[in-house]
Every structure is written in structure tokens, then in C-alpha cells.
Amino acid sequence: MNVLKEKLQQVAKDGEEFYILIGQKSNSLGRFFREILLLYKDFSVFLHSILFSLLGFFTYYKDKLEEPIGCICKIDEGNLNNIPDGDNELVYACKKVNDEMIYLHEEKIKVWNQYDAFNHMVSSMSHDMKNPLAVIKGNIEILEMMNEGEDYSRIRSEIIQSTKSNINRIEKYLDRIKYIQSMEQLKIKREYISILEFIKALKHNSEVLNTDKRIHWIIPKEDVIINIDSHHIEEAFENVLNNAIAYANSNIYISVEIKDGRLVISIQDDGKGFSRDALKNATSKFYSERLRSGNMGLGLNITKYILEKHSGDLIITNYNGGALVKMIINL
């Protein structure tokens, strides 16, 4: 043992003591490894903590992060239907992105539908305005060619009436467009009015509008006071009634009631009802299934806007084969 100690030399470094054989030749590679081992010994706890933390993080979050990240990466592909389950932040972000993408897609469809409807409206207006303009032009030419005679006064009177009628037709188009532009500034002015007086005004309007359709009324027996903008609600009613008159075969049923604090006006006709396309788009601006007849496709859109200003709604359905439109006004 003494011999072994004589051959060992005690060495101290950085507070650590160790022995080496006397006369041992340590090359540079050995010294390097010793330095590495000493360094590892000093930092082993810290390194192991980091290593196991990373390993635990990867193991725990791999499945939770992989699917959401993959889902987000597919945004450009337009494939956000398979949202992963979970309650971490990335899954929440995926759901928010998905909701926004769906909203933007729906808005895009609405814009394109309105653009397409607008093109139809412009085409219809071009067609329908050419007709009255052609009639006015023809009337002027007839007047220029006519000589005074016994029929001159009668023909002149007919031409003047025809010209006035076609000018009014053009003015109606222009006024409708101007009205649409001013709808954004529409202000509702509520006032207290007797419901029976209000129904009386609706009946008068229906008599003015109607020609050959039978209108059946269901109204409250007792009078109550309601708080509405009667002027604009009458306008909304006329828009719906015009549609019913145009599509009804012979009968129109109108009911007025107060239900759950709301005024509900239901207008039903015995026509063929709304088409599948109309059920989706009837309240869209410029939508109409009969644009060529001079309808600009604005009536139900204006009606819905007026009702929404009353915190109400316009509900369009089919019932018993015919169309049923409900105007709902919050009182």
C-alpha cells in the first residue's frame, strides 16, 4: 500500500481532489475527456432537468399540438372541417379561425348573390325603361305627323295620357333606386296608436292595391294601444301584400294579433308558394323571380329592413301549398 501511495500524486483542481500515477503521461485527448467529465459533473443536474422537461413536454403535447397545427396549415387548402377536440389554446384558435372562415365564405356568397341579382336588376331596368321610352318617342312622332281633324282632339288626349303614364313608370324606377340609397339613414319614429285604427288603415291600403283577389281578415276583438312607426309598417305591409296579390290564385288571408309582446301580421295566399330558391333569397336586395315583369326585387328586402329597425323580423315560409309571410314587430 505504501508503495502504491508513493507512486500516486495528489492533485487538486476547482476544489476537487484526485490522484494520478507518478510518471503517468496523460495525452491531450485524455485531458480533454477529463475536462468534459468534470464539466458534466458540475452541470449534470441542470442538463438532466432541461432534457427531461423537453422530453415530457414533447410526450405530453405531441398529440395535442400536432392536430391543431396541421389543421391551421390546411387553411390555404380551404379544409377546416375536421377541427380536433381539446381545450388548449391552439384548438380554440382553430375553432375561431374556422368560424371566421365560414363567416367570410357566407359573406362572399351573399356578395356574389347580390352582385348577380344587381346584374339581373340592371338588365331588367334596361329592358323595362326602353319600353316606356320607345312609347314616348312613338307618341311624339305621331303628334308631329298628325293633322288637325275631327279625331285630332281624341287621339291627342290618348297620346298625352299614354305619355304621362310611361313617364310615371320611369319616375317610379328612379324613385325606388333613390329610396334604396336612403334606407341606411332610415329612422323609426314610434307613436302610440289604436290597433283597430291601425288595422283600418291596413284595410284601406289593401282595397287600393287589390283588384280581383278576395281578402279575408282575422283581427282582435278588443282594442289595445300599440307603439309603432305606423307609416313605415304600412309601407312594409303593402310590399308583402303586393307579392301576395301577384301570386295568389283567388284568396288572401290576413291575420293581425298581439302575441308575447309582439305585433304579428300574417299574410297567406293560395298560390303556388315560394320556390326553394326564393325561400333562401327572397329578402335579398334585387332578388325577384319575375324581374322581367317590372319587379325590381326590393319589396321584401325593404320590408325586412323596416322590421329589423323595429327589432322585429320577417319570416317567409310555405303553408298549405301557398306562401305565408309573417311580419313581427316588437312593441
Residue pairs with C-beta under 8 A, 6 or more apart in sequence:
6 22
7 21
7 22
7 23
8 19
8 20
8 21
8 22
9 19
9 20
9 21
9 22
10 17
10 18
10 19
11 17
11 18
11 19
11 20
13 38
14 38
16 38
20 26
26 34
40 47
64 86
64 88
64 90
64 91
65 88
65 90
67 84
67 86
68 84
68 86
68 88
68 90
68 91
68 93
68 94
69 90
71 80
71 82
71 83
71 84
71 94
72 90
72 93
72 94
72 97
74 80
75 97
75 101
78 101
80 94
80 97
80 98
80 101
83 91
83 94
83 95
83 98
84 91
84 94
85 91
110 284
113 281
113 284
113 287
114 284
114 285
114 286
117 281
117 284
117 285
117 286
117 287
117 297
118 285
118 286
120 286
120 288
120 291
120 297
121 286
121 291
121 296
121 297
123 291
124 291
124 292
124 294
124 295
124 296
125 173
125 296
127 292
128 169
128 173
128 292
128 294
129 170
129 173
131 166
132 166
132 167
132 169
132 170
133 166
133 170
135 162
135 163
135 166
136 163
136 166
136 167
139 159
139 162
139 163
140 163
142 155
142 159
143 156
143 159
146 152
146 155
146 156
169 294
173 296
176 296
176 298
179 302
180 285
180 298
180 302
183 302
183 305
186 232
186 305
186 306
186 309
188 229
188 232
188 306
188 309
188 310
189 229
189 231
190 227
190 228
190 229
191 227
191 228
191 229
191 230
192 225
192 226
192 227
193 225
193 226
193 227
193 228
193 230
194 223
194 224
194 225
194 226
195 220
195 223
195 224
195 225
195 226
195 256
195 258
195 263
196 219
196 220
196 223
198 226
198 228
198 230
198 233
199 217
199 219
199 256
201 230
201 234
202 234
202 237
202 254
202 256
202 265
203 217
205 234
205 237
205 238
205 241
206 215
206 241
206 254
209 238
209 241
209 242
209 245
210 241
210 245
210 252
211 245
212 250
213 244
213 245
213 248
213 250
213 251
213 252
214 250
214 251
214 252
215 251
215 252
215 253
215 254
216 251
216 252
216 253
216 254
217 254
217 255
217 256
218 253
218 254
218 255
218 256
218 257
219 255
219 256
220 256
220 257
220 258
224 258
226 258
226 263
226 331
227 331
228 263
228 310
228 329
228 331
229 309
229 310
232 306
232 309
233 306
233 310
233 327
233 329
235 302
235 303
235 306
236 302
236 303
236 306
236 307
236 327
237 265
237 267
237 327
239 299
239 300
239 302
239 303
240 267
240 299
240 300
240 303
240 325
240 327
241 252
241 254
241 267
242 299
243 299
243 300
243 323
243 325
244 252
244 267
244 268
244 269
244 271
244 323
244 325
245 252
245 269
246 290
246 295
247 269
247 271
247 272
247 323
248 269
248 270
248 271
248 322
249 269
249 270
249 271
250 270
251 269
251 270
252 267
252 268
252 269
252 270
253 266
253 267
253 268
253 269
254 265
254 266
254 267
254 268
255 264
255 265
255 266
256 263
256 264
256 265
256 266
257 263
257 264
258 264
258 331
261 330
261 331
262 312
262 328
262 329
262 330
262 331
263 328
263 329
263 331
264 326
264 327
264 328
264 329
265 326
265 327
265 329
266 324
266 325
266 326
266 327
267 324
267 325
267 326
267 327
268 319
268 320
268 322
268 323
268 324
268 325
269 322
269 323
270 320
270 321
270 322
271 322
271 323
272 321
272 322
273 318
273 319
273 321
273 322
273 323
274 282
274 316
274 317
274 318
274 323
275 289
277 289
278 287
278 289
278 316
279 316
279 317
279 318
281 287
282 300
282 316
283 300
283 301
283 303
283 304
283 314
283 316
284 297
284 301
285 297
285 298
285 301
286 296
286 297
286 298
286 301
287 297
287 300
287 301
288 295
288 296
288 297
291 297
300 314
300 316
300 325
303 314
303 327
304 313
304 314
307 313
307 314
307 327
307 328
307 329
310 329
310 330
311 330
312 327
312 328
312 329
312 330
313 328
314 325
314 326
314 327
314 328
315 325
315 326
315 328
316 323
316 324
316 325
317 323
317 324
317 325
317 326
318 324
